[in-house]
Amino acid sequence: MIDITLVSKKFSCPSCGSSSTHVKDYKTKSITHSALNSRSCLIRYRARRFACAICGKTFFESNPFLPSRHTISSLTVLNVLNELKES
């Protein structure tokens, strides 16, 4: 198991485009990831949730591990598809 928090950077609101956002809270997300090709790995990712000071909408920071609303990384999906293709 790997614990990760990304380096903080500024994000703009996806709804109104305002750059005046602040961290509202953090949520721990569990991601199934095959970082070592043949072995499964679990990443506990501490995701920041931002709140827009202008329109009040909340949103999560973007991350390199997985698409929005998924729990399995893109790399894991590719590895599974490659294994199916080879067999």
Summary of the structure (lengths in Angstrom):
residues: 87
radius of gyration: 15.9
end to end distance: 28.8
largest distance: 53.3
contacts: 207
relative contact order: 0.25
helix: 15%
strand: 37%
